[in-house]
Amino acid sequence: MQKWRCTICNYVYDPAEGDLENGVAASTSFEDLPDGWVCPICGAGKDMFEQV
């Protein structure tokens, strides 16, 4: 699974780790994140992320 970087604040979403603080389990691919998921640092939407 590929990592994704927020183009606003440079937060990196790593599917291997998920986003446990926001209810996203480890092994959740970026494509499978809920539609309402936002960057946990700056609040940017998924459309502001790029694959790294």
mmCIF file as gemmi writes it, N, C-alpha and C atoms, coordinates in Angstrom:
data_model
loop_
_atom_site.group_PDB
_atom_site.id
_atom_site.type_symbol
_atom_site.label_atom_id
_atom_site.label_alt_id
_atom_site.label_comp_id
_atom_site.label_asym_id
_atom_site.label_entity_id
_atom_site.label_seq_id
_atom_site.pdbx_PDB_ins_code
_atom_site.Cartn_x
_atom_site.Cartn_y
_atom_site.Cartn_z
_atom_site.occupancy
_atom_site.B_iso_or_equiv
_atom_site.pdbx_formal_charge
_atom_site.auth_seq_id
_atom_site.auth_asym_id
_atom_site.pdbx_PDB_model_num
ATOM 1 N N . MET Axp A 1 ? 0.839 -1.189 0 1 0 ? 1 A 1
ATOM 2 C CA . MET Axp A 1 ? 0 0 0 1 0 ? 1 A 1
ATOM 3 C C . MET Axp A 1 ? 0.878 1.245 0 1 0 ? 1 A 1
ATOM 4 N N . GLN Axp A 2 ? 0.464 2.217 -0.771 1 0 ? 2 A 1
ATOM 5 C CA . GLN Axp A 2 ? 1.225 3.446 -0.923 1 0 ? 2 A 1
ATOM 6 C C . GLN Axp A 2 ? 0.885 4.467 0.16 1 0 ? 2 A 1
ATOM 7 N N . LYS Axp A 3 ? 1.85 5.293 0.506 1 0 ? 3 A 1
ATOM 8 C CA . LYS Axp A 3 ? 1.638 6.388 1.442 1 0 ? 3 A 1
ATOM 9 C C . LYS Axp A 3 ? 1.131 7.602 0.67 1 0 ? 3 A 1
ATOM 10 N N . TRP Axp A 4 ? 0.406 8.46 1.362 1 0 ? 4 A 1
ATOM 11 C CA . TRP Axp A 4 ? -0.157 9.672 0.767 1 0 ? 4 A 1
ATOM 12 C C . TRP Axp A 4 ? 0.221 10.869 1.627 1 0 ? 4 A 1
ATOM 13 N N . ARG Axp A 5 ? 0.609 11.989 0.969 1 0 ? 5 A 1
ATOM 14 C CA . ARG Axp A 5 ? 1.055 13.181 1.678 1 0 ? 5 A 1
ATOM 15 C C . ARG Axp A 5 ? 0.08 14.324 1.464 1 0 ? 5 A 1
ATOM 16 N N . CYS Axp A 6 ? -0.246 15.012 2.566 1 0 ? 6 A 1
ATOM 17 C CA . CYS Axp A 6 ? -1.085 16.208 2.487 1 0 ? 6 A 1
ATOM 18 C C . CYS Axp A 6 ? -0.256 17.333 1.872 1 0 ? 6 A 1
ATOM 19 N N . THR Axp A 7 ? -0.777 17.944 0.821 1 0 ? 7 A 1
ATOM 20 C CA . THR Axp A 7 ? -0.032 19.005 0.141 1 0 ? 7 A 1
ATOM 21 C C . THR Axp A 7 ? -0.099 20.323 0.912 1 0 ? 7 A 1
ATOM 22 N N . ILE Axp A 8 ? -0.911 20.391 1.949 1 0 ? 8 A 1
ATOM 23 C CA . ILE Axp A 8 ? -1.022 21.605 2.754 1 0 ? 8 A 1
ATOM 24 C C . ILE Axp A 8 ? 0.003 21.598 3.892 1 0 ? 8 A 1
ATOM 25 N N . CYS Axp A 9 ? 0.035 20.507 4.669 1 0 ? 9 A 1
ATOM 26 C CA . CYS Axp A 9 ? 0.876 20.488 5.876 1 0 ? 9 A 1
ATOM 27 C C . CYS Axp A 9 ? 1.952 19.407 5.882 1 0 ? 9 A 1
ATOM 28 N N . ASN Axp A 10 ? 1.994 18.579 4.839 1 0 ? 10 A 1
ATOM 29 C CA . ASN Axp A 10 ? 2.982 17.502 4.687 1 0 ? 10 A 1
ATOM 30 C C . ASN Axp A 10 ? 2.759 16.296 5.601 1 0 ? 10 A 1
ATOM 31 N N . TYR Axp A 11 ? 1.594 16.197 6.249 1 0 ? 11 A 1
ATOM 32 C CA . TYR Axp A 11 ? 1.251 14.978 6.997 1 0 ? 11 A 1
ATOM 33 C C . TYR Axp A 11 ? 1.254 13.81 6.02 1 0 ? 11 A 1
ATOM 34 N N . VAL Axp A 12 ? 1.791 12.675 6.439 1 0 ? 12 A 1
ATOM 35 C CA . VAL Axp A 12 ? 1.817 11.492 5.585 1 0 ? 12 A 1
ATOM 36 C C . VAL Axp A 12 ? 0.889 10.434 6.175 1 0 ? 12 A 1
ATOM 37 N N . TYR Axp A 13 ? -0.105 10.041 5.371 1 0 ? 13 A 1
ATOM 38 C CA . TYR Axp A 13 ? -0.986 8.938 5.769 1 0 ? 13 A 1
ATOM 39 C C . TYR Axp A 13 ? -0.315 7.647 5.344 1 0 ? 13 A 1
ATOM 40 N N . ASP Axp A 14 ? -0.039 6.799 6.328 1 0 ? 14 A 1
ATOM 41 C CA . ASP Axp A 14 ? 0.587 5.5 6.083 1 0 ? 14 A 1
ATOM 42 C C . ASP Axp A 14 ? -0.459 4.426 6.341 1 0 ? 14 A 1
ATOM 43 N N . PRO Axp A 15 ? -0.917 3.728 5.3 1 0 ? 15 A 1
ATOM 44 C CA . PRO Axp A 15 ? -1.939 2.703 5.476 1 0 ? 15 A 1
ATOM 45 C C . PRO Axp A 15 ? -1.558 1.627 6.493 1 0 ? 15 A 1
ATOM 46 N N . ALA Axp A 16 ? -0.28 1.344 6.629 1 0 ? 16 A 1
ATOM 47 C CA . ALA Axp A 16 ? 0.154 0.329 7.587 1 0 ? 16 A 1
ATOM 48 C C . ALA Axp A 16 ? -0.176 0.742 9.02 1 0 ? 16 A 1
ATOM 49 N N . GLU Axp A 17 ? -0.217 2.049 9.272 1 0 ? 17 A 1
ATOM 50 C CA . GLU Axp A 17 ? -0.514 2.563 10.608 1 0 ? 17 A 1
ATOM 51 C C . GLU Axp A 17 ? -1.966 2.987 10.769 1 0 ? 17 A 1
ATOM 52 N N . GLY Axp A 18 ? -2.624 3.378 9.675 1 0 ? 18 A 1
ATOM 53 C CA . GLY Axp A 18 ? -3.98 3.891 9.753 1 0 ? 18 A 1
ATOM 54 C C . GLY Axp A 18 ? -4.001 5.245 10.456 1 0 ? 18 A 1
ATOM 55 N N . ASP Axp A 19 ? -5.15 5.585 11.019 1 0 ? 19 A 1
ATOM 56 C CA . ASP Axp A 19 ? -5.32 6.834 11.774 1 0 ? 19 A 1
ATOM 57 C C . ASP Axp A 19 ? -6.182 6.485 12.975 1 0 ? 19 A 1
ATOM 58 N N . LEU Axp A 20 ? -5.584 5.795 13.923 1 0 ? 20 A 1
ATOM 59 C CA . LEU Axp A 20 ? -6.317 5.241 15.065 1 0 ? 20 A 1
ATOM 60 C C . LEU Axp A 20 ? -7.054 6.298 15.865 1 0 ? 20 A 1
ATOM 61 N N . GLU Axp A 21 ? -6.482 7.493 15.994 1 0 ? 21 A 1
ATOM 62 C CA . GLU Axp A 21 ? -7.136 8.557 16.76 1 0 ? 21 A 1
ATOM 63 C C . GLU Axp A 21 ? -8.454 8.992 16.127 1 0 ? 21 A 1
ATOM 64 N N . ASN Axp A 22 ? -8.615 8.735 14.838 1 0 ? 22 A 1
ATOM 65 C CA . ASN Axp A 22 ? -9.836 9.124 14.125 1 0 ? 22 A 1
ATOM 66 C C . ASN Axp A 22 ? -10.628 7.924 13.624 1 0 ? 22 A 1
ATOM 67 N N . GLY Axp A 23 ? -10.385 6.763 14.233 1 0 ? 23 A 1
ATOM 68 C CA . GLY Axp A 23 ? -11.193 5.589 13.952 1 0 ? 23 A 1
ATOM 69 C C . GLY Axp A 23 ? -10.848 4.824 12.696 1 0 ? 23 A 1
ATOM 70 N N . VAL Axp A 24 ? -9.65 5.046 12.145 1 0 ? 24 A 1
ATOM 71 C CA . VAL Axp A 24 ? -9.25 4.334 10.933 1 0 ? 24 A 1
ATOM 72 C C . VAL Axp A 24 ? -8.239 3.264 11.327 1 0 ? 24 A 1
ATOM 73 N N . ALA Axp A 25 ? -8.618 2.02 11.13 1 0 ? 25 A 1
ATOM 74 C CA . ALA Axp A 25 ? -7.767 0.896 11.521 1 0 ? 25 A 1
ATOM 75 C C . ALA Axp A 25 ? -6.534 0.788 10.642 1 0 ? 25 A 1
ATOM 76 N N . ALA Axp A 26 ? -5.485 0.189 11.208 1 0 ? 26 A 1
ATOM 77 C CA . ALA Axp A 26 ? -4.294 -0.118 10.423 1 0 ? 26 A 1
ATOM 78 C C . ALA Axp A 26 ? -4.687 -1.006 9.25 1 0 ? 26 A 1
ATOM 79 N N . SER Axp A 27 ? -3.95 -0.938 8.173 1 0 ? 27 A 1
ATOM 80 C CA . SER Axp A 27 ? -4.182 -1.681 6.934 1 0 ? 27 A 1
ATOM 81 C C . SER Axp A 27 ? -5.348 -1.135 6.122 1 0 ? 27 A 1
ATOM 82 N N . THR Axp A 28 ? -5.791 0.104 6.408 1 0 ? 28 A 1
ATOM 83 C CA . THR Axp A 28 ? -6.846 0.735 5.615 1 0 ? 28 A 1
ATOM 84 C C . THR Axp A 28 ? -6.187 1.543 4.507 1 0 ? 28 A 1
ATOM 85 N N . SER Axp A 29 ? -6.442 1.159 3.269 1 0 ? 29 A 1
ATOM 86 C CA . SER Axp A 29 ? -5.845 1.89 2.148 1 0 ? 29 A 1
ATOM 87 C C . SER Axp A 29 ? -6.444 3.29 2.062 1 0 ? 29 A 1
ATOM 88 N N . PHE Axp A 30 ? -5.707 4.187 1.424 1 0 ? 30 A 1
ATOM 89 C CA . PHE Axp A 30 ? -6.189 5.568 1.284 1 0 ? 30 A 1
ATOM 90 C C . PHE Axp A 30 ? -7.53 5.595 0.56 1 0 ? 30 A 1
ATOM 91 N N . GLU Axp A 31 ? -7.665 4.764 -0.45 1 0 ? 31 A 1
ATOM 92 C CA . GLU Axp A 31 ? -8.904 4.716 -1.231 1 0 ? 31 A 1
ATOM 93 C C . GLU Axp A 31 ? -10.098 4.272 -0.397 1 0 ? 31 A 1
ATOM 94 N N . ASP Axp A 32 ? -9.847 3.515 0.672 1 0 ? 32 A 1
ATOM 95 C CA . ASP Axp A 32 ? -10.925 3.005 1.521 1 0 ? 32 A 1
ATOM 96 C C . ASP Axp A 32 ? -11.236 3.901 2.715 1 0 ? 32 A 1
ATOM 97 N N . LEU Axp A 33 ? -10.537 5.043 2.835 1 0 ? 33 A 1
ATOM 98 C CA . LEU Axp A 33 ? -10.856 5.967 3.924 1 0 ? 33 A 1
ATOM 99 C C . LEU Axp A 33 ? -12.274 6.491 3.731 1 0 ? 33 A 1
ATOM 100 N N . PRO Axp A 34 ? -13.004 6.754 4.811 1 0 ? 34 A 1
ATOM 101 C CA . PRO Axp A 34 ? -14.358 7.3 4.675 1 0 ? 34 A 1
ATOM 102 C C . PRO Axp A 34 ? -14.347 8.624 3.904 1 0 ? 34 A 1
ATOM 103 N N . ASP Axp A 35 ? -15.428 8.92 3.202 1 0 ? 35 A 1
ATOM 104 C CA . ASP Axp A 35 ? -15.505 10.147 2.398 1 0 ? 35 A 1
ATOM 105 C C . ASP Axp A 35 ? -15.277 11.4 3.234 1 0 ? 35 A 1
ATOM 106 N N . GLY Axp A 36 ? -15.704 11.377 4.485 1 0 ? 36 A 1
ATOM 107 C CA . GLY Axp A 36 ? -15.572 12.552 5.342 1 0 ? 36 A 1
ATOM 108 C C . GLY Axp A 36 ? -14.247 12.657 6.075 1 0 ? 36 A 1
ATOM 109 N N . TRP Axp A 37 ? -13.337 11.713 5.828 1 0 ? 37 A 1
ATOM 110 C CA . TRP Axp A 37 ? -12.048 11.751 6.508 1 0 ? 37 A 1
ATOM 111 C C . TRP Axp A 37 ? -11.264 12.972 6.053 1 0 ? 37 A 1
ATOM 112 N N . VAL Axp A 38 ? -10.611 13.639 7.004 1 0 ? 38 A 1
ATOM 113 C CA . VAL Axp A 38 ? -9.768 14.791 6.691 1 0 ? 38 A 1
ATOM 114 C C . VAL Axp A 38 ? -8.408 14.619 7.352 1 0 ? 38 A 1
ATOM 115 N N . CYS Axp A 39 ? -7.45 15.377 6.898 1 0 ? 39 A 1
ATOM 116 C CA . CYS Axp A 39 ? -6.111 15.357 7.473 1 0 ? 39 A 1
ATOM 117 C C . CYS Axp A 39 ? -6.209 15.646 8.966 1 0 ? 39 A 1
ATOM 118 N N . PRO Axp A 40 ? -5.636 14.787 9.808 1 0 ? 40 A 1
ATOM 119 C CA . PRO Axp A 40 ? -5.739 14.992 11.251 1 0 ? 40 A 1
ATOM 120 C C . PRO Axp A 40 ? -4.925 16.183 11.754 1 0 ? 40 A 1
ATOM 121 N N . ILE Axp A 41 ? -4.056 16.737 10.934 1 0 ? 41 A 1
ATOM 122 C CA . ILE Axp A 41 ? -3.249 17.878 11.341 1 0 ? 41 A 1
ATOM 123 C C . ILE Axp A 41 ? -3.906 19.204 10.943 1 0 ? 41 A 1
ATOM 124 N N . CYS Axp A 42 ? -4.277 19.331 9.663 1 0 ? 42 A 1
ATOM 125 C CA . CYS Axp A 42 ? -4.772 20.635 9.185 1 0 ? 42 A 1
ATOM 126 C C . CYS Axp A 42 ? -6.224 20.627 8.728 1 0 ? 42 A 1
ATOM 127 N N . GLY Axp A 43 ? -6.852 19.446 8.641 1 0 ? 43 A 1
ATOM 128 C CA . GLY Axp A 43 ? -8.259 19.381 8.251 1 0 ? 43 A 1
ATOM 129 C C . GLY Axp A 43 ? -8.506 19.392 6.75 1 0 ? 43 A 1
ATOM 130 N N . ALA Axp A 44 ? -7.464 19.258 5.948 1 0 ? 44 A 1
ATOM 131 C CA . ALA Axp A 44 ? -7.639 19.233 4.494 1 0 ? 44 A 1
ATOM 132 C C . ALA Axp A 44 ? -8.349 17.941 4.071 1 0 ? 44 A 1
ATOM 133 N N . GLY Axp A 45 ? -9.142 18.036 3.012 1 0 ? 45 A 1
ATOM 134 C CA . GLY Axp A 45 ? -9.85 16.875 2.489 1 0 ? 45 A 1
ATOM 135 C C . GLY Axp A 45 ? -8.934 15.941 1.726 1 0 ? 45 A 1
ATOM 136 N N . LYS Axp A 46 ? -9.447 14.756 1.41 1 0 ? 46 A 1
ATOM 137 C CA . LYS Axp A 46 ? -8.664 13.746 0.701 1 0 ? 46 A 1
ATOM 138 C C . LYS Axp A 46 ? -8.168 14.248 -0.656 1 0 ? 46 A 1
ATOM 139 N N . ASP Axp A 47 ? -8.876 15.2 -1.245 1 0 ? 47 A 1
ATOM 140 C CA . ASP Axp A 47 ? -8.476 15.718 -2.55 1 0 ? 47 A 1
ATOM 141 C C . ASP Axp A 47 ? -7.198 16.547 -2.481 1 0 ? 47 A 1
ATOM 142 N N . MET Axp A 48 ? -6.737 16.864 -1.279 1 0 ? 48 A 1
ATOM 143 C CA . MET Axp A 48 ? -5.511 17.64 -1.106 1 0 ? 48 A 1
ATOM 144 C C . MET Axp A 48 ? -4.295 16.748 -0.846 1 0 ? 48 A 1
ATOM 145 N N . PHE Axp A 49 ? -4.441 15.435 -1.032 1 0 ? 49 A 1
ATOM 146 C CA . PHE Axp A 49 ? -3.346 14.497 -0.81 1 0 ? 49 A 1
ATOM 147 C C . PHE Axp A 49 ? -2.78 14.032 -2.142 1 0 ? 49 A 1
ATOM 148 N N . GLU Axp A 50 ? -1.486 13.717 -2.131 1 0 ? 50 A 1
ATOM 149 C CA . GLU Axp A 50 ? -0.837 13.154 -3.305 1 0 ? 50 A 1
ATOM 150 C C . GLU Axp A 50 ? -0.079 11.912 -2.899 1 0 ? 50 A 1
ATOM 151 N N . GLN Axp A 51 ? -0.019 10.964 -3.809 1 0 ? 51 A 1
ATOM 152 C CA . GLN Axp A 51 ? 0.684 9.712 -3.539 1 0 ? 51 A 1
ATOM 153 C C . GLN Axp A 51 ? 2.183 9.95 -3.506 1 0 ? 51 A 1
ATOM 154 N N . VAL Axp A 52 ? 2.858 9.322 -2.53 1 0 ? 52 A 1
ATOM 155 C CA . VAL Axp A 52 ? 4.322 9.468 -2.435 1 0 ? 52 A 1
ATOM 156 C C . VAL Axp A 52 ? 4.994 8.111 -2.544 1 0 ? 52 A 1
